[in-house]
Amino acid sequence: MWPARRIVGESALSLLLMLVAVGFGLLGDRGAAETVGATLGVGLLSPLRRVLPAAVLLVTVVASVVLPAAGPLVLIAAWSAGRRIGGLGRAAGVFALAYGLSLGLSAVWEPLLLSPSLLVFTGLWLLVSLVVPGLAGRYWSQRRTLADTVDEYNAQLIRERAMIAGHARIRERQRIAQDMHDSLGHQLALIAVHTGALEVEQDLTQRQREVVGVLREASVAAMHELRDVVGLLRDGTEATGPGGAEPAPETDGEDPGTPSRGVAGIDSLAETTRKAGTAVELRRSGEVRPLAPAADHAAYRVVQEGLTNAHKHAPGASITIGLRYEEDSLVVEVANRPAAEPVPGSVATGGQGLTGLEERARLVGGMVHAGRTADGGFRLAGVLPYTSPGRTDATFVAAPDDFRTQNPAVSFGEIDPVVDGNGLPKELAKAMSRNKKGSGIAIGCGVAALIAVLLVAALIVGGVFLFREADEAMIEPERYDAVTVGQSEAEVREQLPAGESFLTSGVEKGAPPVPEGARCLTLLSTEFGSSWDAEPVFRFCFKDGELVEKKSFEVES
């Protein structure tokens, strides 16, 4: 079923074409039956072109040869057929058949079209009115198909990107859970063991043993609660690895449980980078304040990730690490200068480091941001509160960019797009916009240029043809006056054109009777008649080899 909008549009188009058909009938002095039949036929064929595009095109082309009222429908039917006929070969066959039928039937219906010049003019006109709308419709259909395919691919890309981001968050949660298990679990276990041993100490009083027992029970309860929190952080991931052991976290080559994986370990990261030959400056400002263990580890991870990606995408560029202690949070920054030259080839990267940092910062109530600097370099910054929030839905800002954008050598096909705020991949949306605009402008200009060339060619050929036809069918009144009755036929015909032109067809209607046994040459005058609907005509009649009569009269045009 057609939607209401399409029904209204098709009805309006059919009504417009029917009104045009009525106008053609009235202006062309067509009979009432012919006008009514043509109008109803146009109104019926117009909506049918959506269902039977090839059949409607062929029927319309044949009808337009006999009925001029069907001419405007040819343009619409050609456009629709170009859009809806499937397969290039089938579409080319249908349009070739329509072109051949139109040209052949026109020549049969109007024998004057058999002249080479007029036949060429008619062929060019059919190209403009039949083939060009078909090409434009074909281009529109292919563009819509391409756009739908790109939209499909775009939706799939968004789904895959969401899945990748989700997996990155899950892995980061698992790493945080493992950190908590390895550090806090160990400390709580020590507390439980030592308080248990202290509880049986003989030197303690009964009151002291009760207090130590409370401490031991509290440490055991804390261990159980820690396991529950770790389970929540793992968010459905497998709690055990092969053989029932705890899963090994991603450690980037370091033990996550060591104290160096915090703000205290940033000096070690900077020193390691210097040993690799990269200039690193570490800046601290503000009054140093302690952070919660998770936030402390998050600060370490921000610096570690920033250094790693600077090495990947801007090797050799100087790096600045900043630790700024604000009133309520620690601001960690890693900024690198632009690379001296693009990195050759593609850089292997999963594109998940920033997603993991975002999740880690969110869980401690902070946020991260990555983006280019004013000098063309790149900056990663994290804002981490000193105390973890009591809730997990703390406000945070999603990172709008990732590290790979600082490497101009990485092409779009080698990186994962970053999802923009409107749900579309930013790079893909820009590329699609540029490609669509560029391709649309190029193809549109090509079609417009083709139409313009064909129109100019048709005008030139038509102008030359009309000048030639006028030269064969028209004379000035002075030449008519110069001919006298009694001159030989050969002498008169030598002074006059042959008169074989479609311009002189029909001028015999309303003309004076021809002398008996005479043969006449009818020509048009180059001057205007006495009224708009009057055509001045010169007639020369010959008999027995001489001019026996010449007449000047007007006929209705």
ZIDABEL-V881372 format. One record per run of one state. SS is the DSSP state (@ for helix, = for strand, . for the rest). FROM is the first residue (numbers start at 0). TO is the last residue. If there is no record, write none. Layout:
BEGIN
SS/FROM/TO + SS/FROM/TO
END
This chain:
BEGIN
./0/2 + @/3/26 + ./27/30 + @/31/47 + ./48/51 + @/52/65 + ./66/66 + @/67/83 + ./84/86 + @/87/108 + ./109/109 + @/110/113 + ./114/114 + @/115/198 + ./199/204 + @/205/233 + ./234/238 + =/239/239 + ./240/240 + @/241/243 + ./244/244 + =/245/245 + ./246/261 + @/262/274 + ./275/278 + =/279/284 + ./285/291 + @/292/312 + ./313/317 + =/318/324 + ./325/327 + =/328/335 + ./336/351 + @/352/362 + ./363/365 + =/366/371 + ./372/376 + =/377/384 + ./385/401 + @/402/405 + ./406/410 + @/411/413 + ./414/417 + =/418/418 + ./419/423 + =/424/424 + @/425/472 + =/473/474 + ./475/475 + @/476/481 + ./482/486 + =/487/487 + @/488/494 + ./495/500 + @/501/503 + ./504/517 + =/518/524 + ./525/532 + =/533/542 + ./543/544 + =/545/555 + ./556/556
END
